[in-house]
Every structure is written in C-alpha cells, then in structure tokens.
Amino acid sequence: MTGFYRDGCCNTGAGDFGVHVVCAQVTTAFLSYTRAQGNDLSTPMPMYNFPGLQPGDRWCLCAARWKEAYDDGVAPPVVLTATHEAALKTVPLKLLRECSLDAEATS
C-alpha cells in the first residue's frame, strides 16, 4: 500500500509534512541515492508493515526528495496521472512531464 495515508493513492493532508505526492516507479539508482541521503526505502521494516521497495515498485515520494534526485540526475520515472497536484508547489510540471511514464505526457 503506497501513499502517506496507505490508501493506495498519493493523497496529502495536514499530517503529511513530507508532502508524499509524486507517484514514482523507483529505480536501483534512486533507491541507492535516497539510502545515501538517510532514507532507506529498500530495507524491510516489519514493525511498520513495510516490505521494502524493489526497482520497479511504485511509491509516493516526497516532492522535495524527487526534485533533489532530479537535480542530481537520479530521479525515478513519474506516473503523472497518479501524482497529486500538490507536487506542483515544489516541482514544475515541465520536469514531471519530462520524466513521465504516461503516454499522454509526451504528446
């Protein structure tokens, strides 16, 4: 289950201080990058019912972390149709489209 609220969506609200709104398909490079930044998303954490992510999994990322990864050349691809519009407060639509897996984003 992805999303801050574990509802399968990249919804956000007052309690989501990290703004987990960018739906991304994680890559090996991104998982290594975010681990090096102090956020290990690949190691299972059973106490939080978190199995750990594998390359190809989809996950709602913090908009600021996705942008940071983009700036460092390791941003994972985005599922634009599943990304919350709140991402636009941090990431320009142009960048999300550039990295989008969605067919309509390229037309």
Sequence and secondary structure as in RCSB ss.txt:
>XXXX:A:sequence
MTGFYRDGCCNTGAGDFGVHVVCAQVTTAFLSYTRAQGNDLSTPMPMYNFPGLQPGDRWCLCAARWKEAYDDGVA
PPVVLTATHEAALKTVPLKLLRECSLDAEATS
>XXXX:A:secstr
  STTSSSS    TT TT EEEEEE  HHHHHHHHHTT   SS BGGGTB    TT EEEEEHHHHHHHHHTT  
  B GGGS GGGGGTS HHHHHHTB  GGGG 
